[in-house]
């Protein structure tokens, strides 16, 4: 199934097509040709997350036996973002009566999976380097993420590479409801002939990177809708538009547990603010660990507020301890002041459940080597936190007051702009000084956070955070 030579009716030039074919052949030479292989799938329970009864799709010796009302969540791990969105979709699917099947295309011993892994390694390396080398970031990384991935010709190579993913889909019924939270699982599903595919686009900056013709494309904002509808800026020439039936604006992709508790969680934040309780800051470091110096500067700045019991700090280090080691090296004695939950997810879950208006201040450090526990720890803690400190990635769309750090990659900029305009976030703070000033403002002027909380409640009533449910309904043909 050729998806490279024409993209939504827009022809691709011969030079680009030859380069796309070279890209595919490069991965075949590197990882082998398994196009004739017959892979079977089986299911294993993902027992780590009690809130979502997910089943993991893995290679098996016999053909797949499906549970009742299945819905596949096609994903890859690239940082924490796409896993987090996948959990949101799985949560909403479960709430609507479906059995979510977790389909991580990078997790298999197959050519297509190894191709994804190689590209992910390159992206992770570039992301980290961009935070350390300003010239690399300015001259290469920012332009690549904002304009390079934006060009429609970029999509041709991805479509050709996605042909390598087809064998992994052998056991899936063609009409099974399928939601992809990254474009490669969407493209792979379309090449494999699946007919009920939703491509849940994560970013607010329209890029041809995210196109998967044949799938229903969903976006979270009006800005993204118009940009994708017109394929804006993806070519120097005017382009054919995406057809109406292939593109929907659905709202933010957020877990059912968070969406269903917006009112109560925001009321609890306002009670804590009015009661002059320590303001709870939740920092999400994640797997990449980018922005180390900014995290360090905020921790140092919060020290006086922690001492005066005006703030408490929770840090989720994800499934890597590089940042923990960096902080403890730079701040001798830091670990002595921390309550640590290291590979103690059950204890963390119990602690989060018991957090109430009278919870003490202090510093809390979270680490889980299990990826599901590492990602979902932030979900547990978001509901009990007053301020989420994050870069403007997938968390920019979540219903919690946000202190927005500097973006990583130009595509994230418009997530920050969107959140700021909605009123559930600060503006993007690009420097340590700006972050410190914003921390001071949030602690000294309670009305800022109270206004954000009320705005989140208002947006919740308007359905802004209901995108996860809408994506599931589209995949199911409803």
KACORGI-V232087 format. One record per residue. N is the residue number from 1. RES is the residue in one letter. PHI is phi as a letter, one per 30 degrees, with the letter a starting at -180 (999 if undefined). Layout:
n	res	phi
N	RES	PHI
N	RES	PHI
This chain:
n	res	phi
1	X	999
2	X	d
3	X	b
4	X	c
5	X	d
6	X	b
7	X	b
8	X	h
9	X	i
10	X	c
11	X	d
12	X	c
13	X	d
14	X	d
15	X	d
16	X	d
17	X	d
18	X	d
19	X	d
20	X	d
21	X	d
22	X	d
23	X	d
24	X	d
25	X	d
26	X	d
27	X	d
28	X	d
29	X	d
30	X	d
31	X	c
32	X	j
33	X	c
34	X	c
35	X	d
36	X	c
37	X	d
38	X	c
39	X	c
40	X	c
41	X	c
42	X	b
43	X	c
44	X	b
45	X	d
46	X	c
47	X	d
48	X	d
49	X	c
50	X	d
51	X	d
52	X	b
53	X	d
54	X	c
55	X	b
56	X	c
57	X	d
58	X	b
59	X	d
60	X	b
61	X	d
62	X	b
63	X	e
64	X	d
65	X	c
66	X	d
67	X	d
68	X	d
69	X	h
70	X	d
71	X	b
72	X	d
73	X	c
74	X	d
75	X	a
76	X	b
77	X	d
78	X	b
79	X	i
80	X	c
81	X	e
82	X	d
83	X	d
84	X	d
85	X	d
86	X	d
87	X	d
88	X	d
89	X	d
90	X	d
91	X	d
92	X	d
93	X	d
94	X	d
95	X	d
96	X	c
97	X	j
98	X	c
99	X	c
100	X	d
101	X	c
102	X	d
103	X	b
104	X	d
105	X	d
106	X	d
107	X	c
108	X	c
109	X	d
110	X	b
111	X	e
112	X	d
113	X	d
114	X	d
115	X	d
116	X	d
117	X	e
118	X	d
119	X	d
120	X	d
121	X	d
122	X	d
123	X	d
124	X	d
125	X	d
126	X	d
127	X	d
128	X	d
129	X	d
130	X	d
131	X	d
132	X	c
133	X	b
134	X	d
135	X	d
136	X	d
137	X	d
138	X	d
139	X	d
140	X	b
141	X	d
142	X	d
143	X	d
144	X	d
145	X	d
146	X	c
147	X	c
148	X	d
149	X	d
150	X	d
151	X	d
152	X	d
153	X	d
154	X	d
155	X	d
156	X	d
157	X	d
158	X	d
159	X	d
160	X	d
161	X	d
162	X	d
163	X	d
164	X	d
165	X	d
166	X	e
167	X	e
168	X	d
169	X	d
170	X	e
171	X	d
172	X	d
173	X	e
174	X	d
175	X	c
176	X	d
177	X	d
178	X	b
179	X	c
180	X	c
181	X	c
182	X	b
183	X	d
184	X	d
185	X	d
186	X	d
187	X	d
188	X	d
189	X	d
190	X	d
191	X	d
192	X	d
193	X	j
194	X	d
195	X	c
196	X	b
197	X	c
198	X	c
199	X	c
200	X	d
201	X	d
202	X	d
203	X	c
204	X	c
205	X	c
206	X	d
207	X	b
208	X	d
209	X	e
210	X	c
211	X	d
212	X	b
213	X	e
214	X	j
215	X	c
216	X	d
217	X	c
218	X	c
219	X	b
220	X	c
221	X	b
222	X	d
223	X	e
224	X	d
225	X	e
226	X	d
227	X	d
228	X	d
229	X	e
230	X	c
231	X	h
232	X	d
233	X	i
234	X	d
235	X	a
236	X	d
237	X	c
238	X	d
239	X	c
240	X	d
241	X	d
242	X	d
243	X	d
244	X	e
245	X	d
246	X	c
247	X	b
248	X	b
249	X	c
250	X	c
251	X	j
252	X	d
253	X	d
254	X	b
255	X	e
256	X	e
257	X	d
258	X	d
259	X	d
260	X	d
261	X	c
262	X	e
263	X	d
264	X	d
265	X	d
266	X	d
267	X	d
268	X	d
269	X	d
270	X	d
271	X	d
272	X	d
273	X	d
274	X	d
275	X	d
276	X	h
277	X	d
278	X	e
279	X	d
280	X	d
281	X	c
282	X	c
283	X	c
284	X	c
285	X	d
286	X	i
287	X	d
288	X	d
289	X	i
290	X	d
291	X	i
292	X	e
293	X	d
294	X	d
295	X	d
296	X	d
297	X	d
298	X	d
299	X	d
300	X	d
301	X	d
302	X	d
303	X	e
304	X	d
305	X	d
306	X	d
307	X	d
308	X	d
309	X	h
310	X	c
311	X	b
312	X	b
313	X	b
314	X	c
315	X	b
316	X	c
317	X	d
318	X	i
319	X	c
320	X	b
321	X	c
322	X	e
323	X	d
324	X	e
325	X	d
326	X	d
327	X	d
328	X	d
329	X	d
330	X	d
331	X	b
332	X	e
333	X	i
334	X	e
335	X	d
336	X	d
337	X	c
338	X	c
339	X	c
340	X	c
341	X	c
342	X	c
343	X	h
344	X	b
345	X	d
346	X	d
347	X	d
348	X	d
349	X	d
350	X	d
351	X	d
352	X	d
353	X	d
354	X	c
355	X	d
356	X	b
357	X	d
358	X	c
359	X	d
360	X	d
361	X	d
362	X	j
363	X	b
364	X	b
365	X	c
366	X	b
367	X	b
368	X	b
369	X	d
370	X	d
371	X	d
372	X	d
373	X	d
374	X	d
375	X	d
376	X	d
377	X	e
378	X	d
379	X	d
380	X	d
381	X	d
382	X	e
383	X	d
384	X	c
385	X	c
386	X	c
387	X	b
388	X	c
389	X	c
390	X	a
391	X	d
392	X	d
393	X	c
394	X	d
395	X	d
396	X	d
397	X	c
398	X	d
399	X	d
400	X	b
401	X	e
402	X	b
403	X	c
404	X	c
405	X	d
406	X	d
407	X	d
408	X	b
409	X	j
410	X	e
411	X	d
412	X	d
413	X	e
414	X	d
415	X	d
416	X	d
417	X	d
418	X	d
419	X	d
420	X	d
421	X	d
422	X	d
423	X	j
424	X	c
425	X	a
426	X	d
427	X	d
428	X	d
429	X	c
430	X	d
431	X	b
432	X	d
433	X	d
434	X	d
435	X	d
436	X	d
437	X	d
438	X	d
439	X	e
440	X	e
441	X	d
442	X	d
443	X	d
444	X	d
445	X	b
446	X	e
447	X	d
448	X	d
449	X	d
450	X	d
451	X	d
452	X	d
453	X	d
454	X	d
455	X	d
456	X	d
457	X	d
458	X	d
459	X	d
460	X	d
461	X	d
462	X	d
463	X	i
464	X	d
465	X	c
466	X	c
467	X	d
468	X	d
469	X	d
470	X	d
471	X	d
472	X	d
473	X	d
474	X	d
475	X	d
476	X	d
477	X	i
478	X	c
